[in-house]
Structures are given as C-alpha cells and as structure tokens.
Amino acid sequence: MTAEAREAGSPKGLAADGGRPLDIALLTYKGNPFCGGQGVYTRHLSRELARLGHRVEVIGSQPYPVLDEDAGHPGRLGLTELPSLDLYRQPDPFRTPGRGEYRDWIDALEVATMWTGGFPEPLTFSLRARRLLRARRGDFDVVHDNQTLGYGLLGDVGAPLVTTIHHPITVDRQLELDAAQGRQRRMSVRRWYAFTRMQKRVARRLPSVLTVSGTSRQEIVDHLGVRRDRVHVVHIGADTDLFSPDPAVRRVPGRIVTTSSADVPLKGLVFLVEALAKVRAEHPGAHLVVVGKRPEEGPVARAVEEYGLTGAVEFVKGISDAELVDLVRSAQVACVPSLYEGFSLPAAEAMATGTPLLATTGGAIPEVAGRDGETCLAVPTGDAGALAAGLDRLLGDPALRERLGAAGRARVLRHFTWAKAAEGTVARYREAIAASAAPGRAPAGTPARTPAAPLREPAEDAAPLREPAASPAVESADSESRATC
C-alpha cells in the first residue's frame, strides 16, 4: 500500500484496500486520550481509518475524545458529543447534579446508580447511543463499539455491530477484590463492578468481537463465555512517527521511566519502587519518573516514604505528547512492572523510541515485548528482586541497552503500528457487513448459542511466556477505575 493510497484512497475513489469507503460510527463512552486505553484507541484508530479512505464519526461522552482531524484527511473524521451528566469530573467527582441538569429518565438512572455505589456509564451511554443510532438509521455502514457492552447495544442499532473488548473487566474486579481489606471495602468493590454482569451477558450475544491480544482472546472466552470463533485478534500499536528515536535527546544517567495512571494493584508500581530502593545501593543516581498522578496515600506513597525515596521518585501529570516522547527518550530504561496488561501500549511506545525495556510477563506483555534477552528483559510479576536485578543489569551495560533498544524498535515496526491495526479492523468490518446481509442472518444482539462451559483450548496466538494464574487489577484498559488522572 502506497503512502498516496493511505492518504487519499485510490484514484477511483475507493478505499486503500480497493473496496468501497465505509461510513463508520465509532462509539466510546470515555474518551480521555491521555489516561486509560479507550481514548488512546479511539484517537489513533479513527485517524488511521480516515487515512485509509473511510469516513469516521466518533460518538463519545465525557471526557470527550481528542481527534486528529487535520491529519491529511479533511472531512473524513469528526466528533459527535453525546453528553452524560459527567458525574466523575474533576474537581468534584461523585457530584450531585442540579435539578436543571436532568433531561430524561436516563439521567435519573445515571444518578441513582451512582448514589447506590454503582458505575452507570456503560449502561447509560449505550442507551443514549441506541437512541441516536436509531434516529440516524442509514447513516452508517457499521457501528464499532469500544467496550461499552451495554444493554442498549443489543438488538437493532441500524447497522452491523462490531465490538472491541480490550480485556474482560471481570479480571480487574477480581484483582481489586483480592487487594480489598475488610468486608465493607469488598462490598463496595462488588457494587462498583456490578456492571460487569451486564457486560458478560451482552458479550455472549455479540456477533463479532475484536480484541488486542491472544491473551485477551482466551480470557474473553474463559471469563465471558463468548464463543471462540466470534473473537478475533487485531493487535493495536504505537504511533511510530511520534514515538521514534531522536539522538538529539540526551539520555539522563540513571533515569527509569514508567507509566502508572493510578495507585492500583494492576500496575505493580509498588514493586518497582521497592526495586529502585535495592538498585540505588549499586547505582546511587538511579531515579524513577512516573507518568501519572502522585498518590497521597496507599501502598506506593507508603513505600516511597519507607524507603526514603522522596527525592528519587518523581510524578509527572498532564504533559503533552511531545513532552511524553522526549521523557521516554531521555530514560536509560523504560519499565512496565504490571501484574497484568491486556496489551500494554506503554511497552510498545517505549520500544518504538528505541529505549530498552524491562517488563514483567503479566498478561499480554510478552506478546508485545517479545522474548527475554532479544527485544527486552522479562521478569516475573510481583517480584521486586527480579525487577531490581533487571534494572541493575541494564543500568550497568550500555551495549545491552543499545542492542535491546534497536531490536525493540524493529519489533514494533514489524508488528504493532496503528496503520496495521486499522487495516485489520477494516477487514473485520467488511466481514460483519457481509455476514449481516447473508440470507437468514439474525440481527446483531440476537442471543447466540453458547456452550454450557467456556472453551479452554490454548490460543494459537497466545503469549509464549504467559504467567500462570496471574491476578489482574483495577485500572482497566478502558479506564473504568475510580482513580482519576
């Protein structure tokens, strides 16, 4: 595919794959492009779909997505705002709306669910989206839901439905329950994650599910009971033009960079802080820069204080894309200490800059990072000693850093770019459209025959280094935790 085809489609007005350009409705109930995976996915996928010659209308709620509408494809990409009551906005999360803010019964449902400790947004966004899509029947060739999985998307939504599930949020629920202390806290977690029952029921009725890794595919089958033949892997990726090496950016001796948008068990940040304390005995200049909000209390805050690392751990928040890239470029080591990831964009982005990666084997991270010693250093999850050993090795070996950095960049270019993600997604759109037009085809959302027990055969494209019984946590791929950033 030529650059010209990517930017403008074919000379005959076809899309880059030679087919008719599609009108796509891309739904996202959370669109923050700097915190959580939903907004990042929406921003980059929509841009690349437009570059392939398709027309994309992003339909989103607060925080509204940021789109690259001026990226060489005028008129092909736009945003339709579908406002909620924005109950979790800063600086007044869990707010009570004024009487004049209520518009209809969906608003009342949203507030009532929040008041009773639940998380209403997947359900209420899906109901609003259904109303809009039915009113605009015929405007779209396909509807792509970005992990809303709400009841409102069952049945007829005016076009064939394709859904992305980054990973099952039931996994996050279990990890937070594992970390919860006390009966009241566990009850609160169960109530907050009550929406996962809805998502499980909806997922089983979906005709076409996309996911971002082989690990997530197997978990969707196991946790949600979705038929395996309905789940398709389309890897996402890094913006390799933005996240690229730049020799002009000086590496800061001892600098380690990680991304952790909240102090939650899933991210494993507390183990990295403990590892830093161990490493500083041999490398006193070692320091950690965390892209995320500084926790005022909790395990990470306690660990920083306990190990005397106040001056060695810095948190940065609200930086621009350019600032983030230069920060990663300036590090001698990028680290992903997570207990679980459904894909791990931070790993792909760090590798794309040529920064050597130290990562755990949690969830799908090995699918992205590759083999230990070839494209990264890989260590077990939840092991501060192993993280410390990896950091010590990388900080002390410039040749190893250079070799892993170059190999990591090459791996991302081969497998994990947004252009490839868009191409794979369009192929699934066309399959869904063809299937919906087939004689005798049931409408999207019609109950599917589901096996009595979830299928458990090994995924042929699952991670080769997957940790047994890894326990994921609360900051999900679509940023549904209570933490804000």
C-alpha positions as CSV (number, residue, x, y, z in Angstrom):
1,M,0.0,0.0,0.0
2,T,1.5,3.3,-1.0
3,A,1.6,6.5,1.1
4,E,-0.7,8.1,-1.5
5,A,-3.3,5.4,-1.2
6,R,-3.2,5.7,2.6
7,E,-3.8,9.4,2.5
8,A,-6.4,9.6,-0.2
9,G,-7.7,6.2,-1.1
10,S,-7.4,5.0,-4.7
11,P,-7.7,7.3,-7.8
12,K,-11.1,5.8,-8.4
13,G,-12.4,7.0,-5.1
14,L,-12.1,3.6,-3.4
15,A,-10.6,2.9,0.0
16,A,-7.0,1.8,0.3
17,D,-8.0,-1.9,0.3
18,G,-9.8,-1.5,-3.0
19,G,-13.3,-1.6,-1.5
20,R,-16.0,1.0,-1.2
21,P,-15.2,3.6,1.5
22,L,-17.2,2.9,4.7
23,D,-19.2,5.2,6.9
24,I,-18.2,4.2,10.4
25,A,-19.8,5.1,13.8
26,L,-17.1,4.6,16.5
27,L,-18.6,4.6,20.0
28,T,-16.6,5.4,23.1
29,Y,-18.1,6.2,26.4
30,K,-14.8,7.6,27.8
31,G,-12.5,9.5,25.5
32,N,-9.6,10.9,27.6
33,P,-6.7,10.5,25.2
34,F,-4.1,10.7,28.0
35,C,-5.4,8.4,30.6
36,G,-6.8,4.9,30.0
37,G,-6.9,3.0,26.8
38,Q,-10.3,4.0,25.4
39,G,-9.3,7.5,24.3
40,V,-5.9,6.4,23.0
41,Y,-7.5,3.6,20.9
42,T,-10.2,6.0,19.6
43,R,-7.8,8.7,18.7
44,H,-5.3,6.7,16.8
45,L,-7.6,4.1,15.2
46,S,-10.0,6.8,13.9
47,R,-7.1,8.7,12.3
48,E,-5.8,5.7,10.5
49,L,-9.3,4.6,9.3
50,A,-9.7,8.1,7.8
51,R,-6.2,7.8,6.2
52,L,-7.4,4.5,4.6
53,G,-10.2,6.4,2.9
54,H,-13.1,5.8,5.2
55,R,-15.4,8.3,6.9
56,V,-15.4,8.0,10.7
57,E,-17.8,9.7,13.1
58,V,-16.7,9.3,16.7
59,I,-19.7,9.3,19.1
60,G,-18.4,9.9,22.6
61,S,-19.2,11.1,26.1
62,Q,-17.1,13.0,28.7
63,P,-14.2,13.3,28.8
64,Y,-14.7,13.8,25.1
65,P,-12.1,12.3,22.7
66,V,-9.4,14.4,21.1
67,L,-9.2,13.6,17.4
68,D,-6.5,14.2,14.8
69,E,-9.0,15.9,12.4
70,D,-6.3,17.8,10.5
71,A,-4.1,14.8,9.7
72,G,-4.4,15.0,5.9
73,H,-7.9,13.7,5.5
74,P,-10.3,16.7,5.6
75,G,-14.0,15.8,6.0
76,R,-13.4,12.2,6.8
77,L,-13.2,12.4,10.6
78,G,-15.5,14.1,13.1
79,L,-16.8,14.0,16.6
80,T,-20.4,13.9,17.8
81,E,-20.8,14.7,21.5
82,L,-23.2,12.5,23.4
83,P,-23.2,14.1,26.8
84,S,-23.7,12.3,30.1
85,L,-24.1,14.1,33.4
86,D,-20.3,13.8,33.8
87,L,-20.6,12.6,37.4
88,Y,-16.9,11.8,37.9
89,R,-15.4,15.0,36.5
90,Q,-12.7,16.9,38.3
91,P,-12.5,18.7,40.7
92,D,-15.9,17.4,42.0
93,P,-16.2,13.6,41.3
94,F,-19.3,11.8,42.6
95,R,-21.2,15.1,42.4
96,T,-24.9,15.6,42.7
97,P,-26.3,17.4,39.6
98,G,-28.6,20.4,40.0
99,R,-32.3,20.0,39.2
100,G,-32.0,21.8,35.9
101,E,-29.4,19.3,34.6
102,Y,-31.8,16.4,34.3
103,R,-33.1,15.9,30.8
104,D,-34.8,12.4,30.8
105,W,-35.1,9.1,32.6
106,I,-31.6,8.0,31.5
107,D,-30.1,10.9,33.5
108,A,-32.2,9.8,36.6
109,L,-30.9,6.3,36.2
110,E,-27.3,7.5,36.0
111,V,-27.6,9.4,39.2
112,A,-29.5,6.7,41.1
113,T,-26.8,4.1,40.1
114,M,-24.0,6.4,41.3
115,W,-25.9,7.1,44.6
116,T,-26.1,3.4,45.3
117,G,-22.4,2.8,44.7
118,G,-22.5,1.5,41.2
119,F,-20.8,2.7,37.9
120,P,-23.6,3.7,35.5
121,E,-21.7,4.9,32.4
122,P,-21.5,1.8,30.2
123,L,-25.3,1.3,30.6
124,T,-26.4,4.9,30.2
125,F,-24.1,5.6,27.3
126,S,-25.4,2.6,25.5
127,L,-29.0,3.7,25.9
128,R,-28.2,7.2,24.6
129,A,-26.2,5.7,21.7
130,R,-29.0,3.4,20.7
131,R,-31.4,6.3,20.6
132,L,-29.1,8.3,18.4
133,L,-28.2,5.5,16.1
134,R,-31.9,4.5,15.5
135,A,-32.7,8.1,14.8
136,R,-30.0,8.1,12.2
137,R,-30.7,4.8,10.6
138,G,-29.0,4.5,7.2
139,D,-26.1,6.9,8.0
140,F,-23.6,4.2,8.8
141,D,-22.4,1.0,7.2
142,V,-21.1,-0.3,10.5
143,V,-21.2,0.6,14.2
144,H,-18.0,-0.1,16.2
145,D,-18.4,-0.2,20.0
146,N,-15.3,0.4,22.1
147,Q,-16.0,-1.8,25.1
148,T,-19.2,-0.2,26.2
149,L,-21.0,-3.6,26.3
150,G,-24.3,-2.0,27.5
151,Y,-27.8,-3.4,27.1
152,G,-28.6,-0.5,24.8
153,L,-26.5,-2.0,22.0
154,L,-28.4,-5.3,21.8
155,G,-30.9,-5.7,19.1
156,D,-31.2,-3.4,16.1
157,V,-28.8,-0.4,16.2
158,G,-29.3,0.5,12.5
159,A,-26.1,-1.2,11.1
160,P,-24.0,-4.3,11.8
161,L,-22.2,-4.1,15.1
162,V,-18.5,-4.8,15.8
163,T,-17.3,-4.6,19.4
164,T,-13.7,-4.2,20.8
165,I,-13.1,-5.8,24.1
166,H,-9.6,-4.9,25.3
167,H,-9.8,-7.4,28.1
168,P,-12.6,-8.6,30.4
169,I,-13.2,-6.1,33.2
170,T,-14.1,-9.1,35.4
171,V,-10.4,-9.6,35.6
172,D,-9.9,-6.1,37.1
173,R,-12.8,-6.8,39.5
174,Q,-11.1,-9.9,40.9
175,L,-7.8,-8.2,41.4
176,E,-9.3,-5.3,43.3
177,L,-11.3,-7.8,45.4
178,D,-8.0,-9.6,46.2
179,A,-6.5,-6.4,47.3
180,A,-9.5,-5.2,49.3
181,Q,-9.2,-5.2,53.1
182,G,-12.3,-5.6,55.2
183,R,-15.9,-6.6,54.5
184,Q,-17.1,-3.1,53.8
185,R,-14.4,-2.5,51.2
186,R,-15.1,-5.8,49.4
187,M,-18.9,-5.0,49.3
188,S,-18.0,-1.6,47.8
189,V,-15.9,-3.2,45.1
190,R,-18.6,-5.7,44.2
191,R,-21.2,-3.0,43.9
192,W,-18.9,-0.7,41.8
193,Y,-18.2,-3.6,39.4
194,A,-21.8,-4.7,39.2
195,F,-21.9,-3.5,35.6
196,T,-19.6,-6.4,34.6
197,R,-22.6,-8.8,34.9
198,M,-24.3,-6.7,32.2
199,Q,-21.1,-6.8,30.1
200,K,-20.9,-10.5,30.4
201,R,-24.5,-11.0,29.2
202,V,-24.1,-8.6,26.3
203,A,-20.7,-10.1,25.2
204,R,-22.2,-13.5,24.8
205,R,-24.8,-12.1,22.3
206,L,-22.3,-10.2,20.1
207,P,-21.8,-11.4,16.5
208,S,-18.2,-10.1,16.1
209,V,-15.7,-9.2,18.9
210,L,-12.3,-7.7,18.3
211,T,-9.6,-7.9,20.9
212,V,-6.0,-6.7,21.1
213,S,-4.0,-9.8,22.0
214,G,-4.1,-13.6,22.1
215,T,-4.1,-13.5,25.9
216,S,-7.2,-11.2,25.9
217,R,-8.9,-13.5,23.4
218,Q,-8.5,-16.5,25.7
219,E,-9.8,-14.5,28.7
220,I,-12.8,-13.3,26.8
221,V,-13.6,-17.0,26.0
222,D,-12.9,-18.1,29.6
223,H,-14.3,-15.2,31.6
224,L,-17.2,-14.0,29.5
225,G,-18.2,-17.3,27.8
226,V,-18.0,-15.8,24.3
227,R,-17.7,-18.4,21.5
228,R,-14.1,-18.6,20.4
229,D,-15.0,-18.4,16.7
230,R,-16.6,-15.0,17.3
231,V,-13.4,-13.4,18.8
232,H,-10.7,-12.0,16.5
233,V,-7.3,-10.6,17.4
234,V,-6.3,-7.3,15.8
235,H,-3.2,-6.0,17.5
236,I,-3.0,-2.3,18.3
237,G,0.2,-0.4,18.2
238,A,2.3,2.7,18.7
239,D,2.4,5.9,16.8
240,T,5.8,5.1,15.3
241,D,6.2,8.6,13.7
242,L,5.7,10.3,17.1
243,F,7.4,7.6,19.3
244,S,10.7,7.4,17.5
245,P,14.4,7.6,18.4
246,D,16.0,11.1,18.4
247,P,19.7,11.2,19.0
248,A,19.4,14.9,19.9
249,V,17.6,14.0,23.2
250,R,20.2,13.2,25.8
251,R,19.9,10.1,27.9
252,V,19.8,11.1,31.6
253,P,22.1,8.7,33.6
254,G,20.1,6.5,36.0
255,R,16.7,7.6,34.7
256,I,13.9,5.0,34.7
257,V,10.5,5.8,33.3
258,T,7.2,4.1,33.8
259,T,3.5,4.8,33.2
260,S,1.1,4.3,36.0
261,S,-2.1,6.3,35.9
262,A,-3.3,5.3,39.3
263,D,-2.1,3.6,42.5
264,V,-3.9,0.3,41.9
265,P,-2.7,-3.3,42.2
266,L,-2.8,-3.9,38.4
267,K,0.1,-1.6,37.7
268,G,2.6,-3.2,40.1
269,L,4.2,0.2,40.8
270,V,4.9,-0.6,44.4
271,F,7.2,-3.4,43.4
272,L,9.1,-1.1,41.1
273,V,9.5,1.4,44.0
274,E,10.9,-1.3,46.2
275,A,13.2,-2.4,43.3
276,L,14.5,1.1,43.0
277,A,15.5,1.2,46.6
278,K,17.5,-2.0,46.1
279,V,19.2,-0.7,42.9
280,R,20.3,2.6,44.5
281,A,22.8,0.7,46.6
282,E,24.8,-0.1,43.4
283,H,23.6,2.9,41.3
284,P,23.0,5.8,43.7
285,G,22.0,8.1,40.8
286,A,19.1,5.8,39.8
287,H,15.8,7.6,39.9
288,L,12.2,6.9,38.7
289,V,9.9,9.2,36.7
290,V,6.3,8.0,36.8
291,V,3.9,9.3,34.2
292,G,0.8,9.6,36.3
293,K,-0.8,11.2,39.4
294,R,1.2,11.2,42.6
295,P,-0.7,9.1,45.2
296,E,-1.2,10.9,48.5
297,E,-1.8,7.7,50.4
298,G,-1.8,3.9,49.7
299,P,0.9,1.4,49.1
300,V,3.1,3.4,46.7
301,A,3.1,6.5,48.9
302,R,4.0,4.4,51.9
303,A,6.8,2.6,50.0
304,V,8.3,5.9,48.8
305,E,8.4,7.2,52.4
306,E,9.5,3.9,54.0
307,Y,12.5,3.6,51.6
308,G,13.4,7.3,51.8
309,L,12.9,7.8,48.1
310,T,11.0,11.1,48.1
311,G,13.8,12.8,46.1
312,A,14.3,9.8,43.8
313,V,10.7,9.3,42.6
314,E,9.0,12.0,40.5
315,F,5.4,12.0,39.2
316,V,4.5,14.0,36.1
317,K,0.9,14.6,35.0
318,G,-0.8,16.4,32.2
319,I,2.2,16.5,29.8
320,S,1.8,16.8,26.1
321,D,2.5,14.1,23.6
322,A,5.8,15.7,22.6
323,E,6.9,16.0,26.3
324,L,6.0,12.4,26.9
325,V,8.0,11.2,24.0
326,D,11.1,13.2,25.0
327,L,10.7,11.9,28.6
328,V,10.8,8.3,27.4
329,R,13.7,9.1,25.0
330,S,15.7,10.6,27.9
331,A,15.4,7.4,30.0
332,Q,18.1,4.8,30.2
333,V,15.4,2.2,31.0
334,A,11.7,2.0,30.4
335,C,9.8,-0.3,32.8
336,V,6.4,-2.0,32.7
337,P,6.0,-3.6,36.2
338,S,2.3,-4.5,35.7
339,L,0.8,-7.6,37.2
340,Y,-1.4,-7.7,34.1
341,E,-2.0,-5.9,30.8
342,G,-4.4,-6.7,28.1
343,F,-1.9,-5.3,25.5
344,S,0.5,-2.7,27.0
345,L,0.7,0.4,24.9
346,P,3.4,1.9,27.2
347,A,5.6,-1.1,26.3
348,A,5.1,-0.6,22.6
349,E,5.6,3.1,22.8
350,A,8.8,2.8,24.8
351,M,10.2,0.2,22.4
352,A,9.3,2.4,19.4
353,T,11.6,5.2,20.8
354,G,14.5,2.8,21.0
355,T,14.5,2.9,24.8
356,P,15.4,-0.5,26.3
357,L,12.5,-2.2,28.0
358,L,12.3,-4.1,31.3
359,A,8.9,-5.7,31.6
360,T,7.1,-8.4,33.5
361,T,5.4,-11.4,32.0
362,G,1.9,-10.3,33.1
363,G,-1.0,-10.9,30.8
364,A,-0.2,-10.0,27.2
365,I,3.0,-8.1,27.8
366,P,5.2,-10.8,26.3
367,E,3.2,-10.7,23.1
368,V,4.2,-7.1,22.8
369,A,7.7,-7.0,24.3
370,G,9.0,-10.3,22.8
371,R,11.5,-12.7,24.2
372,D,13.7,-12.1,27.2
373,G,17.2,-11.1,26.1
374,E,16.2,-10.5,22.5
375,T,13.9,-7.4,22.5
376,C,13.6,-6.8,26.2
377,L,14.4,-8.1,29.6
378,A,11.5,-10.1,31.0
379,V,10.9,-10.8,34.7
380,P,8.1,-12.5,36.7
381,T,5.2,-10.4,38.1
382,G,5.1,-9.1,41.6
383,D,8.9,-9.7,42.2
384,A,10.8,-6.6,43.3
385,G,14.0,-8.6,43.5
386,A,13.7,-9.6,39.8
387,L,12.9,-6.1,38.8
388,A,16.0,-4.8,40.7
389,A,18.2,-7.4,39.1
390,G,16.9,-6.3,35.6
391,L,17.4,-2.7,36.4
392,D,21.0,-3.3,37.7
393,R,21.8,-5.2,34.6
394,L,20.6,-2.6,32.2
395,L,21.9,0.4,34.0
396,G,25.4,-1.2,34.1
397,D,25.6,-2.4,30.5
398,P,25.4,0.3,27.7
399,A,25.9,-2.3,25.0
400,L,22.9,-4.3,26.2
401,R,20.8,-1.2,26.3
402,E,21.7,-0.3,22.8
403,R,21.1,-3.8,21.4
404,L,17.7,-4.2,23.1
405,G,16.6,-0.7,22.2
406,A,17.3,-1.3,18.5
407,A,15.7,-4.7,18.5
408,G,12.6,-3.4,20.3
409,R,12.1,-0.6,17.7
410,A,12.3,-3.1,14.9
411,R,9.8,-5.4,16.5
412,V,7.2,-2.6,16.9
413,L,7.7,-1.6,13.3
414,R,7.1,-5.1,12.1
415,H,4.0,-5.9,14.2
416,F,2.5,-3.1,16.2
417,T,1.5,0.1,14.3
418,W,-1.8,1.9,14.1
419,A,-1.8,1.6,10.3
420,K,-1.7,-2.2,10.6
421,A,-4.4,-2.1,13.3
422,A,-6.7,0.0,11.0
423,E,-6.2,-2.4,8.1
424,G,-7.1,-5.4,10.3
425,T,-10.1,-3.6,11.7
426,V,-11.5,-2.7,8.3
427,A,-11.2,-6.4,7.2
428,R,-13.4,-7.3,10.2
429,Y,-15.9,-4.5,9.3
430,R,-16.3,-5.9,5.8
431,E,-16.8,-9.4,7.2
432,A,-19.5,-8.2,9.6
433,I,-21.3,-6.3,6.8
434,A,-21.2,-9.3,4.5
435,A,-22.5,-11.6,7.3
436,S,-25.3,-9.3,8.2
437,A,-26.5,-9.3,4.6
438,A,-26.4,-13.1,4.3
439,P,-29.8,-14.8,4.0
440,G,-31.2,-16.0,7.3
441,R,-28.7,-13.9,9.3
442,A,-30.1,-12.9,12.8
443,P,-29.8,-9.2,13.7
444,A,-26.8,-8.1,15.9
445,G,-27.6,-8.8,19.5
446,T,-29.8,-11.8,18.9
447,P,-29.0,-14.5,21.6
448,A,-26.3,-16.8,20.4
449,R,-26.0,-20.5,21.1
450,T,-23.3,-20.6,23.8
451,P,-21.6,-23.8,25.1
452,A,-22.5,-24.9,28.6
453,A,-18.9,-24.3,29.7
454,P,-16.4,-21.8,28.3
455,L,-14.0,-23.3,25.7
456,R,-10.5,-23.6,27.1
457,E,-8.3,-24.8,24.3
458,P,-5.0,-22.9,24.2
459,A,-4.9,-19.9,21.9
460,E,-2.6,-20.5,19.0
461,D,-1.5,-16.8,19.2
462,A,-1.4,-16.6,23.0
463,A,1.7,-15.2,24.8
464,P,4.6,-17.8,24.9
465,L,5.7,-16.5,28.3
466,R,2.3,-16.2,30.0
467,E,2.4,-16.3,33.8
468,P,0.2,-19.0,35.3
469,A,-2.7,-17.7,37.4
470,A,-1.7,-14.0,37.1
471,S,-4.1,-11.9,39.0
472,P,-5.0,-8.6,37.2
473,A,-6.4,-5.4,38.8
474,V,-8.4,-2.3,38.8
475,E,-7.1,0.3,36.3
476,S,-8.6,-1.3,33.2
477,A,-7.8,-0.9,29.6
478,D,-10.8,1.3,29.2
479,S,-10.1,3.3,32.4
480,E,-13.1,2.3,34.4
481,S,-11.5,2.5,37.8
482,R,-12.5,5.1,40.4
483,A,-9.0,6.6,40.1
484,T,-8.7,9.7,38.0
485,C,-5.6,11.1,36.3
